[in-house]
C-alpha cells in the first residue's frame, strides 16, 4: 500500500458525460501528479500540482481539468467524455514535487465510457 | 524529450527461474523508477534508482547512468511476480515521468 488513495475504483459512464476522479496524497506529500494509461498510448503524464498550484502540464486534453485543494487532495475532472477516454487513471504523490524524488502511485481509477 | 525503451517485451518463465529486464534511456536522468503492474492493474513501486545498485528481497536493480541503462533482476521467480514491469525516467528540470512500454512477465508453476 503506497499511502495514496483514489476513488472511485471503477466508473462506468456514457459518452458526453462528465466525471470527477479523486485522489488523496500520502500524508506529508505536497505534490500530486495525474497519469493516464490507455491501450494505445501507454502511461502518459497529464498534470502536476504542488501545494495547490499547477506546476507542470503534459498531454492533458482541454476537456480535462484538475485542481488541488487546501487539504492537498486533488480532483481530475473529465468532461464531454468520448469512447477513447476509457483508461486507467493514476494519481501519484511526492513530498516536494522535485525531479529527485520517488513518485508513489495510487491504485488507479478504471474509467469505462460506453 | 527523453525516450525510454524496455526489453524484452514479453518473457515466460518457469517458477524458480531467474530473469533480467533491461531499460535503455536516451538522455541523462535525474530520476529512474521501476514499477510492477499486477494483474489487477495496480502500479507498485519497486525501486527509485537513478544510479547505483539496490536490492529488496529477490529483486535487485542496477542503473549505469553513464551508459544510459538500467537492469532489473528477478531471482527465484514466483507466480506472484507475473504482470508488467515498467521503467520510467525523468530528465532535466521536468517532473513528468516518461514510461517505457513495459515487459510482460508470465511465471508458470
Interface residues (C-beta under 8 A of the other chain):
Chain A: X2 X31 X33 X35 X42 X43 X44 X45 X48 X55 X56 X58 X88 X90 X97 X98 X99 X100 X101 X102 X103 X104 X105 X107 X108 X110
Chain B: X30 X31 X33 X35 X41 X42 X43 X44 X45 X48 X50 X86 X88 X90 X92 X93 X94 X95 X96 X97 X98 X99 X101 X102
